[in-house]
Amino acid sequence: MTFSDATEIRDAVRSRKAKATEIVSSLIARARAANAKLNAFHEILEEDAMRQAAAVDASIAAGRDPGPMAGVPVAVKDNIATREGHTTCSSRMLENYRSPFDATCVERLRAAGAVVMGKTNLDEFAMGSSSEHCAWGPVRNPWDPARVPGGSSGGSASAAAAAICGVALGSDTGGSIRQPASLCGCVGFKPTYGRVSRYGLVAFGSSLDQVGPLARTVRDAALTYAVMSGADPRDSTSAQRPVEDPLQDLERPIEGLRIGVPTQYMSEANDPRVNALIQAALDRLRGAGASIVPVELPLTDVGISTYYVIAPAEASANLARFDGIRYGHRAAARAGQSLDDLYAESRAQGFGPEVQRRIMLGTYVLSAGYYDAYYGRALKVRRLIKAEFDRAFERCDVIAGPASPTPAFRPGELSDPLQMYLCDVYTVNTNIAGIPGISVPVGFVEDDGARLPVGLHLQAPAMADARLLRAARMVESLHASACVAATI
């Protein structure tokens, strides 16, 4: 039993053309088979998923409304809390941790009839751009398992692109939804900061983190966002403004859409094949009635250095709670070992090298004598970046460019951490400014016999999520041949 997207699954279940239990069972079997190659899932929660699916079928049989996502199997990034299974953040530090509650986004999906089918692998504590930094082994790209899927939401992107889940949840601190969506050829949407509750998301950079969907289509992403979004009294950073229905006008093209294209985004440092596909996508949009408006975002290159001050500083504070004693991991005390030594040993065993690197960097920029020189200055630059976007949006409705400067690369190819950090050069400023962004597939490049997808990255002003999704749907409608599932 095969369905191409989550909306088809929902419609089939609600119309009684198929039972949720049949769909979930079939998809779990496919996921188990594909996971041997992809390592997208850390856990597949078959027993719990089948119980949830049976409840959906029972609701329909009783004549009750099963919800707008009835029977849709959802893969959840393993830094988002769920009652079932573990919440490990792909770290040995949390390998035995079980959450006693659901994150708000998961809670709302369940209430809408969705079925949590498993937890996906990620770069440890969401720190990475390749999903190589995972305690349970690297994740693979479904278009070419010899390549990385991007990160940190690589497991969710890989699962969504391979169509082994209905939709997947990721988290995005500096591009961790949109960059892997581009490398895996699926849709990845980061909503405006505060639109989706962060309650139950294990914090990395609290002022940057945002939960969002990875999906096969823009409609599926919009549907998932519509269910998850809205104010949450348990999250003081959630926006109190009403949420505009993103599905209401999704299929209606935006007349006279003005697309801003920063000169800084079409850099010669990008893979020329990526630039060619992005330019071809813009040409198609122009042919469909959109206007292309040159804009300037001169602080684009400054975003990486700003991000790698703010995010590690916040991570240093947020990860201080993981001392190896209270959450999941347990270090065995030896005779005569002090509590301080036990803490130090436990943390060294629990955190991987990339997490340790960022904690050390964050602690340094927050330390006495360096706070004003680094962290304080980064906050000032953050305001300048936000103001720069505000000026650009006075001339255009959305801003477009590559989601990633390159297609998917091989594991170990970017061994220098600074090279890896540059993978997010076009996505980090979206988080710094708190605006929404989305990656939509627009084509493929051929590389050593592999067919590798490329995504167009769109950004919109804060709270203009519905507009952004409409623009993304326009892009998708012009590039239907790029929106296909990887064959495993």
Secondary structure, DSSP 8 states (H G I E B T S, - for coil): ---SSHHHHHHHHHTTSS-HHHHHHHHHHHHHHHHHHH--EEEE-HHHHHHHHHHHHHHHHTT----TTTT-EEEEETTB--SSS---TT-GGGTT---SS--HHHHHHHHTT-EEEEEE--SGGG--SSS---TT----BTTBTTS---SSSHHHHHHHHTTSSSEEEEEESSSTTHHHHHHHTSEEEE--TTSB--TTB--SSTTT-EEEEEESSHHHHHHHHHHHBS--TT-TTS--S----TTTTTTS--TT-EEEEETTTS-TTS-HHHHHHHHHHHHHHHHTT-EEEEE--TTTTHHHHHHHHHHHHHHHHHGGG--SSSSS------TT--HHHHHHHHHHHHS-HHHHHHHHHHHHHHSTTTIIIIIIHHHHHHHHHHHHHHHHHTT-SEEEEESSSSS---TTTT-SHHHHHGGGTTTHHHHHHT--EEEEEEEEEEETTEEEEEEEEEE--TT-HHHHHHHHHHHHHH-GGG------
